[in-house]
């Protein structure tokens, strides 16, 4: 899906609204963000918005959600997992291993 906004006057507030729709940073809402818009044509588009559009180019939408979550939450605190003991460690490690392969695919 492409959107041509060339010739339109768009201010910073509008760009922030687009960013919020492409990557909702509210708790547990990244999966509800738009993952289908792949291109916006406008000379004033922000680097962050270009990155979200690049993420959306991946046809595997689960990978897109993971990328967006990590982009905005790359500073995970493990403290919240301590109450679970070691039961979650294999799942958390597996999740990060998978996420790492998603970004490696982009670099190739």
HUCORBEL-V327611 format. One record per residue. RES is the residue in three letters. PSI is psi as a letter, one per 30 degrees, with the letter a starting at -180 (NA if undefined). NEAR is the number of other C-alpha atoms within 8 Angstrom. Layout:
res:RES psi:PSI near:NEAR
res:RES psi:PSI near:NEAR
//
This chain:
res:UNK psi:k near:6
res:UNK psi:k near:8
res:UNK psi:k near:8
res:UNK psi:j near:7
res:UNK psi:g near:8
res:UNK psi:k near:7
res:UNK psi:f near:5
res:UNK psi:k near:5
res:UNK psi:j near:4
res:UNK psi:k near:7
res:UNK psi:l near:6
res:UNK psi:e near:6
res:UNK psi:e near:6
res:UNK psi:e near:8
res:UNK psi:e near:12
res:UNK psi:e near:8
res:UNK psi:e near:8
res:UNK psi:e near:9
res:UNK psi:e near:12
res:UNK psi:e near:10
res:UNK psi:e near:9
res:UNK psi:f near:13
res:UNK psi:i near:11
res:UNK psi:j near:11
res:UNK psi:f near:10
res:UNK psi:l near:6
res:UNK psi:k near:5
res:UNK psi:g near:6
res:UNK psi:g near:9
res:UNK psi:e near:13
res:UNK psi:f near:6
res:UNK psi:f near:6
res:UNK psi:l near:11
res:UNK psi:k near:8
res:UNK psi:g near:9
res:UNK psi:f near:7
res:UNK psi:k near:12
res:UNK psi:f near:11
res:UNK psi:k near:8
res:UNK psi:k near:11
res:UNK psi:j near:10
res:UNK psi:k near:9
res:UNK psi:f near:5
res:UNK psi:g near:5
res:UNK psi:k near:10
res:UNK psi:l near:7
res:UNK psi:e near:6
res:UNK psi:e near:7
res:UNK psi:e near:12
res:UNK psi:e near:9
res:UNK psi:e near:8
res:UNK psi:e near:12
res:UNK psi:e near:13
res:UNK psi:e near:9
res:UNK psi:e near:10
res:UNK psi:f near:13
res:UNK psi:f near:8
res:UNK psi:k near:9
res:UNK psi:f near:5
res:UNK psi:j near:6
res:UNK psi:f near:9
res:UNK psi:e near:6
res:UNK psi:e near:10
res:UNK psi:e near:12
res:UNK psi:e near:10
res:UNK psi:e near:9
res:UNK psi:e near:12
res:UNK psi:e near:12
res:UNK psi:e near:11
res:UNK psi:e near:8
res:UNK psi:e near:7
res:UNK psi:f near:7
res:UNK psi:h near:7
res:UNK psi:g near:7
res:UNK psi:h near:4
res:UNK psi:k near:5
res:UNK psi:k near:5
res:UNK psi:f near:6
res:UNK psi:e near:5
res:UNK psi:f near:6
res:UNK psi:f near:8
res:UNK psi:e near:8
res:UNK psi:f near:5
res:UNK psi:f near:7
res:UNK psi:b near:7
res:UNK psi:g near:6
res:UNK psi:e near:6
res:UNK psi:f near:9
res:UNK psi:e near:7
res:UNK psi:e near:7
res:UNK psi:e near:7
res:UNK psi:e near:8
res:UNK psi:e near:8
res:UNK psi:e near:8
res:UNK psi:e near:8
res:UNK psi:e near:8
res:UNK psi:e near:8
res:UNK psi:e near:8
res:UNK psi:e near:11
res:UNK psi:e near:8
res:UNK psi:e near:8
res:UNK psi:e near:10
res:UNK psi:e near:9
res:UNK psi:e near:8
res:UNK psi:e near:7
res:UNK psi:e near:6
res:UNK psi:f near:5
res:UNK psi:NA near:4
//
